[in-house]
Amino acid sequence: MTKTYKPGENPPRPGEYQERGPRGGSVPKPRQVTIEPGDKPLPPTQKPGRTWERVGR
């Protein structure tokens, strides 16, 4: 299982992060964000309880 991160957390590495469900499952129309070096916290998700998962560079 891949590690997920809560909104507002500072991710350990830059890259692409995708919104995941409360238990790590997929969600319909997930948000995807790009975190660059120097960016701070992950943004809010569309609904409470969701998390972020790193999906690419």
HTML snippet that shows the backbone in 3Dmol.js (N, CA, C, O; Angstrom):
<script src="https://3Dmol.org/build/3Dmol-min.js"></script>
<div id="view" style="width:600px;height:400px;position:relative"></div>
<script>
const pdb = `
ATOM      1  N   MET A   1       0.841  -1.180   0.000  1.00  0.00           N
ATOM      2  CA  MET A   1       0.000   0.000   0.000  1.00  0.00           C
ATOM      3  C   MET A   1       0.889   1.248   0.000  1.00  0.00           C
ATOM      4  O   MET A   1       1.877   1.315   0.732  1.00  0.00           O
ATOM      5  N   THR A   2       0.535   2.216  -0.813  1.00  0.00           N
ATOM      6  CA  THR A   2       1.296   3.447  -0.934  1.00  0.00           C
ATOM      7  C   THR A   2       0.924   4.397   0.202  1.00  0.00           C
ATOM      8  O   THR A   2      -0.228   4.442   0.633  1.00  0.00           O
ATOM      9  N   LYS A   3       1.897   5.145   0.675  1.00  0.00           N
ATOM     10  CA  LYS A   3       1.662   6.106   1.752  1.00  0.00           C
ATOM     11  C   LYS A   3       0.800   7.252   1.250  1.00  0.00           C
ATOM     12  O   LYS A   3       0.987   7.743   0.137  1.00  0.00           O
ATOM     13  N   THR A   4      -0.146   7.672   2.082  1.00  0.00           N
ATOM     14  CA  THR A   4      -0.981   8.821   1.755  1.00  0.00           C
ATOM     15  C   THR A   4      -0.674   9.950   2.730  1.00  0.00           C
ATOM     16  O   THR A   4      -0.167   9.722   3.828  1.00  0.00           O
ATOM     17  N   TYR A   5      -0.990  11.166   2.308  1.00  0.00           N
ATOM     18  CA  TYR A   5      -0.689  12.358   3.092  1.00  0.00           C
ATOM     19  C   TYR A   5      -1.953  13.189   3.264  1.00  0.00           C
ATOM     20  O   TYR A   5      -2.771  13.285   2.348  1.00  0.00           O
ATOM     21  N   LYS A   6      -2.106  13.778   4.419  1.00  0.00           N
ATOM     22  CA  LYS A   6      -3.276  14.599   4.716  1.00  0.00           C
ATOM     23  C   LYS A   6      -3.115  15.991   4.124  1.00  0.00           C
ATOM     24  O   LYS A   6      -1.991  16.466   3.962  1.00  0.00           O
ATOM     25  N   PRO A   7      -4.228  16.654   3.798  1.00  0.00           N
ATOM     26  CA  PRO A   7      -4.149  18.042   3.354  1.00  0.00           C
ATOM     27  C   PRO A   7      -3.455  18.884   4.431  1.00  0.00           C
ATOM     28  O   PRO A   7      -3.710  18.706   5.621  1.00  0.00           O
ATOM     29  N   GLY A   8      -2.590  19.788   4.014  1.00  0.00           N
ATOM     30  CA  GLY A   8      -1.866  20.628   4.956  1.00  0.00           C
ATOM     31  C   GLY A   8      -0.523  20.066   5.375  1.00  0.00           C
ATOM     32  O   GLY A   8       0.286  20.778   5.969  1.00  0.00           O
ATOM     33  N   GLU A   9      -0.271  18.792   5.073  1.00  0.00           N
ATOM     34  CA  GLU A   9       1.037  18.193   5.385  1.00  0.00           C
ATOM     35  C   GLU A   9       2.057  18.632   4.349  1.00  0.00           C
ATOM     36  O   GLU A   9       1.707  18.917   3.203  1.00  0.00           O
ATOM     37  N   ASN A  10       3.321  18.687   4.753  1.00  0.00           N
ATOM     38  CA  ASN A  10       4.410  18.942   3.824  1.00  0.00           C
ATOM     39  C   ASN A  10       4.857  17.601   3.252  1.00  0.00           C
ATOM     40  O   ASN A  10       5.333  16.747   3.999  1.00  0.00           O
ATOM     41  N   PRO A  11       4.714  17.397   1.935  1.00  0.00           N
ATOM     42  CA  PRO A  11       5.122  16.119   1.362  1.00  0.00           C
ATOM     43  C   PRO A  11       6.640  15.972   1.382  1.00  0.00           C
ATOM     44  O   PRO A  11       7.355  16.970   1.288  1.00  0.00           O
ATOM     45  N   PRO A  12       7.143  14.739   1.503  1.00  0.00           N
ATOM     46  CA  PRO A  12       8.583  14.521   1.582  1.00  0.00           C
ATOM     47  C   PRO A  12       9.316  14.783   0.273  1.00  0.00           C
ATOM     48  O   PRO A  12      10.495  15.136   0.286  1.00  0.00           O
ATOM     49  N   ARG A  13       8.630  14.613  -0.861  1.00  0.00           N
ATOM     50  CA  ARG A  13       9.272  14.807  -2.166  1.00  0.00           C
ATOM     51  C   ARG A  13       8.345  15.571  -3.093  1.00  0.00           C
ATOM     52  O   ARG A  13       7.125  15.446  -2.982  1.00  0.00           O
ATOM     53  N   PRO A  14       8.903  16.370  -4.017  1.00  0.00           N
ATOM     54  CA  PRO A  14       8.069  17.009  -5.034  1.00  0.00           C
ATOM     55  C   PRO A  14       7.543  15.966  -6.011  1.00  0.00           C
ATOM     56  O   PRO A  14       8.082  14.863  -6.096  1.00  0.00           O
ATOM     57  N   GLY A  15       6.503  16.308  -6.742  1.00  0.00           N
ATOM     58  CA  GLY A  15       5.954  15.410  -7.749  1.00  0.00           C
ATOM     59  C   GLY A  15       4.465  15.590  -7.907  1.00  0.00           C
ATOM     60  O   GLY A  15       3.890  16.570  -7.433  1.00  0.00           O
ATOM     61  N   GLU A  16       3.839  14.630  -8.582  1.00  0.00           N
ATOM     62  CA  GLU A  16       2.403  14.638  -8.824  1.00  0.00           C
ATOM     63  C   GLU A  16       1.695  13.917  -7.680  1.00  0.00           C
ATOM     64  O   GLU A  16       2.093  12.819  -7.288  1.00  0.00           O
ATOM     65  N   TYR A  17       0.659  14.531  -7.154  1.00  0.00           N
ATOM     66  CA  TYR A  17      -0.134  13.938  -6.085  1.00  0.00           C
ATOM     67  C   TYR A  17      -1.587  13.910  -6.517  1.00  0.00           C
ATOM     68  O   TYR A  17      -2.096  14.879  -7.079  1.00  0.00           O
ATOM     69  N   GLN A  18      -2.263  12.776  -6.247  1.00  0.00           N
ATOM     70  CA  GLN A  18      -3.651  12.602  -6.634  1.00  0.00           C
ATOM     71  C   GLN A  18      -4.500  12.376  -5.393  1.00  0.00           C
ATOM     72  O   GLN A  18      -4.071  11.742  -4.429  1.00  0.00           O
ATOM     73  N   GLU A  19      -5.702  12.904  -5.441  1.00  0.00           N
ATOM     74  CA  GLU A  19      -6.643  12.769  -4.325  1.00  0.00           C
ATOM     75  C   GLU A  19      -7.130  11.323  -4.224  1.00  0.00           C
ATOM     76  O   GLU A  19      -7.440  10.691  -5.234  1.00  0.00           O
ATOM     77  N   ARG A  20      -7.194  10.813  -3.003  1.00  0.00           N
ATOM     78  CA  ARG A  20      -7.646   9.444  -2.744  1.00  0.00           C
ATOM     79  C   ARG A  20      -8.763   9.475  -1.702  1.00  0.00           C
ATOM     80  O   ARG A  20      -8.921  10.464  -0.985  1.00  0.00           O
ATOM     81  N   GLY A  21      -9.531   8.396  -1.621  1.00  0.00           N
ATOM     82  CA  GLY A  21     -10.625   8.290  -0.665  1.00  0.00           C
ATOM     83  C   GLY A  21     -10.123   8.094   0.758  1.00  0.00           C
ATOM     84  O   GLY A  21      -8.921   7.934   0.973  1.00  0.00           O
ATOM     85  N   PRO A  22     -11.036   8.105   1.737  1.00  0.00           N
ATOM     86  CA  PRO A  22     -10.652   7.982   3.146  1.00  0.00           C
ATOM     87  C   PRO A  22      -9.863   6.722   3.485  1.00  0.00           C
ATOM     88  O   PRO A  22      -9.040   6.735   4.401  1.00  0.00           O
ATOM     89  N   ARG A  23     -10.107   5.630   2.754  1.00  0.00           N
ATOM     90  CA  ARG A  23      -9.377   4.391   3.013  1.00  0.00           C
ATOM     91  C   ARG A  23      -8.354   4.082   1.922  1.00  0.00           C
ATOM     92  O   ARG A  23      -7.889   2.949   1.805  1.00  0.00           O
ATOM     93  N   GLY A  24      -8.006   5.095   1.123  1.00  0.00           N
ATOM     94  CA  GLY A  24      -6.995   4.928   0.095  1.00  0.00           C
ATOM     95  C   GLY A  24      -7.519   4.527  -1.267  1.00  0.00           C
ATOM     96  O   GLY A  24      -6.735   4.343  -2.198  1.00  0.00           O
ATOM     97  N   GLY A  25      -8.830   4.388  -1.405  1.00  0.00           N
ATOM     98  CA  GLY A  25      -9.407   3.996  -2.688  1.00  0.00           C
ATOM     99  C   GLY A  25      -9.546   5.162  -3.643  1.00  0.00           C
ATOM    100  O   GLY A  25      -9.329   6.317  -3.275  1.00  0.00           O
ATOM    101  N   SER A  26      -9.913   4.844  -4.878  1.00  0.00           N
ATOM    102  CA  SER A  26     -10.076   5.900  -5.876  1.00  0.00           C
ATOM    103  C   SER A  26     -11.367   6.664  -5.632  1.00  0.00           C
ATOM    104  O   SER A  26     -12.291   6.155  -4.997  1.00  0.00           O
ATOM    105  N   VAL A  27     -11.425   7.881  -6.138  1.00  0.00           N
ATOM    106  CA  VAL A  27     -12.604   8.736  -6.024  1.00  0.00           C
ATOM    107  C   VAL A  27     -12.988   9.209  -7.415  1.00  0.00           C
ATOM    108  O   VAL A  27     -12.125   9.295  -8.288  1.00  0.00           O
ATOM    109  N   PRO A  28     -14.272   9.522  -7.650  1.00  0.00           N
ATOM    110  CA  PRO A  28     -14.657  10.029  -8.966  1.00  0.00           C
ATOM    111  C   PRO A  28     -14.109  11.440  -9.163  1.00  0.00           C
ATOM    112  O   PRO A  28     -14.185  12.271  -8.258  1.00  0.00           O
ATOM    113  N   LYS A  29     -13.564  11.706 -10.335  1.00  0.00           N
ATOM    114  CA  LYS A  29     -12.991  13.004 -10.694  1.00  0.00           C
ATOM    115  C   LYS A  29     -12.007  13.521  -9.648  1.00  0.00           C
ATOM    116  O   LYS A  29     -12.221  14.591  -9.078  1.00  0.00           O
ATOM    117  N   PRO A  30     -10.929  12.776  -9.386  1.00  0.00           N
ATOM    118  CA  PRO A  30      -9.964  13.203  -8.368  1.00  0.00           C
ATOM    119  C   PRO A  30      -9.171  14.425  -8.814  1.00  0.00           C
ATOM    120  O   PRO A  30      -8.882  14.588  -9.999  1.00  0.00           O
ATOM    121  N   ARG A  31      -8.826  15.270  -7.870  1.00  0.00           N
ATOM    122  CA  ARG A  31      -7.928  16.390  -8.156  1.00  0.00           C
ATOM    123  C   ARG A  31      -6.516  15.850  -8.237  1.00  0.00           C
ATOM    124  O   ARG A  31      -6.165  14.895  -7.544  1.00  0.00           O
ATOM    125  N   GLN A  32      -5.703  16.467  -9.090  1.00  0.00           N
ATOM    126  CA  GLN A  32      -4.296  16.102  -9.187  1.00  0.00           C
ATOM    127  C   GLN A  32      -3.504  17.405  -9.131  1.00  0.00           C
ATOM    128  O   GLN A  32      -3.808  18.357  -9.849  1.00  0.00           O
ATOM    129  N   VAL A  33      -2.491  17.440  -8.276  1.00  0.00           N
ATOM    130  CA  VAL A  33      -1.670  18.640  -8.116  1.00  0.00           C
ATOM    131  C   VAL A  33      -0.206  18.298  -8.325  1.00  0.00           C
ATOM    132  O   VAL A  33       0.224  17.163  -8.117  1.00  0.00           O
ATOM    133  N   THR A  34       0.550  19.305  -8.742  1.00  0.00           N
ATOM    134  CA  THR A  34       1.992  19.162  -8.900  1.00  0.00           C
ATOM    135  C   THR A  34       2.662  19.959  -7.800  1.00  0.00           C
ATOM    136  O   THR A  34       2.439  21.163  -7.677  1.00  0.00           O
ATOM    137  N   ILE A  35       3.477  19.300  -7.006  1.00  0.00           N
ATOM    138  CA  ILE A  35       4.224  19.950  -5.935  1.00  0.00           C
ATOM    139  C   ILE A  35       5.660  20.129  -6.420  1.00  0.00           C
ATOM    140  O   ILE A  35       6.351  19.160  -6.736  1.00  0.00           O
ATOM    141  N   GLU A  36       6.090  21.379  -6.473  1.00  0.00           N
ATOM    142  CA  GLU A  36       7.438  21.725  -6.911  1.00  0.00           C
ATOM    143  C   GLU A  36       8.359  21.841  -5.698  1.00  0.00           C
ATOM    144  O   GLU A  36       7.875  22.029  -4.582  1.00  0.00           O
ATOM    145  N   PRO A  37       9.670  21.735  -5.891  1.00  0.00           N
ATOM    146  CA  PRO A  37      10.587  21.955  -4.768  1.00  0.00           C
ATOM    147  C   PRO A  37      10.366  23.356  -4.198  1.00  0.00           C
ATOM    148  O   PRO A  37      10.300  24.335  -4.941  1.00  0.00           O
ATOM    149  N   GLY A  38      10.256  23.438  -2.899  1.00  0.00           N
ATOM    150  CA  GLY A  38      10.011  24.715  -2.236  1.00  0.00           C
ATOM    151  C   GLY A  38       8.549  24.973  -1.932  1.00  0.00           C
ATOM    152  O   GLY A  38       8.242  25.819  -1.091  1.00  0.00           O
ATOM    153  N   ASP A  39       7.621  24.259  -2.601  1.00  0.00           N
ATOM    154  CA  ASP A  39       6.203  24.387  -2.257  1.00  0.00           C
ATOM    155  C   ASP A  39       6.009  23.818  -0.873  1.00  0.00           C
ATOM    156  O   ASP A  39       6.692  22.865  -0.497  1.00  0.00           O
ATOM    157  N   LYS A  40       5.121  24.362  -0.130  1.00  0.00           N
ATOM    158  CA  LYS A  40       4.948  23.895   1.242  1.00  0.00           C
ATOM    159  C   LYS A  40       3.846  22.847   1.366  1.00  0.00           C
ATOM    160  O   LYS A  40       4.042  21.723   0.904  1.00  0.00           O
ATOM    161  N   PRO A  41       2.699  23.158   1.964  1.00  0.00           N
ATOM    162  CA  PRO A  41       1.749  22.080   2.263  1.00  0.00           C
ATOM    163  C   PRO A  41       0.890  21.665   1.069  1.00  0.00           C
ATOM    164  O   PRO A  41       0.727  22.403   0.098  1.00  0.00           O
ATOM    165  N   LEU A  42       0.353  20.462   1.183  1.00  0.00           N
ATOM    166  CA  LEU A  42      -0.602  19.969   0.197  1.00  0.00           C
ATOM    167  C   LEU A  42      -1.906  20.746   0.355  1.00  0.00           C
ATOM    168  O   LEU A  42      -2.278  21.106   1.472  1.00  0.00           O
ATOM    169  N   PRO A  43      -2.609  21.010  -0.756  1.00  0.00           N
ATOM    170  CA  PRO A  43      -3.844  21.789  -0.684  1.00  0.00           C
ATOM    171  C   PRO A  43      -5.007  20.979  -0.109  1.00  0.00           C
ATOM    172  O   PRO A  43      -4.892  19.767   0.071  1.00  0.00           O
ATOM    173  N   PRO A  44      -6.119  21.644   0.179  1.00  0.00           N
ATOM    174  CA  PRO A  44      -7.307  20.922   0.660  1.00  0.00           C
ATOM    175  C   PRO A  44      -7.844  19.971  -0.413  1.00  0.00           C
ATOM    176  O   PRO A  44      -7.624  20.177  -1.606  1.00  0.00           O
ATOM    177  N   THR A  45      -8.543  18.938   0.027  1.00  0.00           N
ATOM    178  CA  THR A  45      -9.198  18.013  -0.901  1.00  0.00           C
ATOM    179  C   THR A  45     -10.636  18.488  -1.124  1.00  0.00           C
ATOM    180  O   THR A  45     -11.098  19.423  -0.471  1.00  0.00           O
ATOM    181  N   GLN A  46     -11.338  17.833  -2.053  1.00  0.00           N
ATOM    182  CA  GLN A  46     -12.703  18.234  -2.381  1.00  0.00           C
ATOM    183  C   GLN A  46     -13.691  17.930  -1.258  1.00  0.00           C
ATOM    184  O   GLN A  46     -14.687  18.636  -1.094  1.00  0.00           O
ATOM    185  N   LYS A  47     -13.416  16.885  -0.489  1.00  0.00           N
ATOM    186  CA  LYS A  47     -14.305  16.497   0.615  1.00  0.00           C
ATOM    187  C   LYS A  47     -13.471  16.147   1.834  1.00  0.00           C
ATOM    188  O   LYS A  47     -12.341  15.680   1.693  1.00  0.00           O
ATOM    189  N   PRO A  48     -14.009  16.366   3.034  1.00  0.00           N
ATOM    190  CA  PRO A  48     -13.272  16.001   4.257  1.00  0.00           C
ATOM    191  C   PRO A  48     -12.984  14.500   4.306  1.00  0.00           C
ATOM    192  O   PRO A  48     -13.768  13.689   3.812  1.00  0.00           O
ATOM    193  N   GLY A  49     -11.858  14.149   4.903  1.00  0.00           N
ATOM    194  CA  GLY A  49     -11.502  12.746   5.075  1.00  0.00           C
ATOM    195  C   GLY A  49     -10.654  12.174   3.947  1.00  0.00           C
ATOM    196  O   GLY A  49     -10.077  11.097   4.094  1.00  0.00           O
ATOM    197  N   ARG A  50     -10.573  12.876   2.835  1.00  0.00           N
ATOM    198  CA  ARG A  50      -9.756  12.388   1.725  1.00  0.00           C
ATOM    199  C   ARG A  50      -8.296  12.730   1.960  1.00  0.00           C
ATOM    200  O   ARG A  50      -7.969  13.595   2.774  1.00  0.00           O
ATOM    201  N   THR A  51      -7.418  12.039   1.235  1.00  0.00           N
ATOM    202  CA  THR A  51      -5.959  12.221   1.402  1.00  0.00           C
ATOM    203  C   THR A  51      -5.325  12.396   0.025  1.00  0.00           C
ATOM    204  O   THR A  51      -6.009  12.365  -0.999  1.00  0.00           O
ATOM    205  N   TRP A  52      -4.001  12.582   0.020  1.00  0.00           N
ATOM    206  CA  TRP A  52      -3.214  12.704  -1.203  1.00  0.00           C
ATOM    207  C   TRP A  52      -2.239  11.537  -1.293  1.00  0.00           C
ATOM    208  O   TRP A  52      -1.711  11.076  -0.281  1.00  0.00           O
ATOM    209  N   GLU A  53      -2.008  11.065  -2.520  1.00  0.00           N
ATOM    210  CA  GLU A  53      -1.060   9.981  -2.771  1.00  0.00           C
ATOM    211  C   GLU A  53      -0.143  10.405  -3.906  1.00  0.00           C
ATOM    212  O   GLU A  53      -0.607  10.952  -4.907  1.00  0.00           O
ATOM    213  N   ARG A  54       1.154  10.158  -3.761  1.00  0.00           N
ATOM    214  CA  ARG A  54       2.111  10.501  -4.825  1.00  0.00           C
ATOM    215  C   ARG A  54       1.960   9.502  -5.953  1.00  0.00           C
ATOM    216  O   ARG A  54       2.027   8.291  -5.739  1.00  0.00           O
ATOM    217  N   VAL A  55       1.754  10.023  -7.176  1.00  0.00           N
ATOM    218  CA  VAL A  55       1.527   9.147  -8.321  1.00  0.00           C
ATOM    219  C   VAL A  55       2.568   9.296  -9.414  1.00  0.00           C
ATOM    220  O   VAL A  55       2.589   8.488 -10.342  1.00  0.00           O
ATOM    221  N   GLY A  56       3.428  10.293  -9.341  1.00  0.00           N
ATOM    222  CA  GLY A  56       4.423  10.451 -10.392  1.00  0.00           C
ATOM    223  C   GLY A  56       5.444  11.511 -10.047  1.00  0.00           C
ATOM    224  O   GLY A  56       5.412  12.098  -8.965  1.00  0.00           O
ATOM    225  N   ARG A  57       6.343  11.749 -10.969  1.00  0.00           N
ATOM    226  CA  ARG A  57       7.423  12.707 -10.755  1.00  0.00           C
ATOM    227  C   ARG A  57       6.916  14.056 -10.618  1.00  0.00           C
ATOM    228  O   ARG A  57       7.693  14.992 -10.431  1.00  0.00           O
TER     229      ARG A  57
END
`;
const viewer = $3Dmol.createViewer("view");
viewer.addModel(pdb, "pdb");
viewer.setStyle({}, {cartoon: {color: "spectrum"}});
viewer.zoomTo();
viewer.render();
</script>
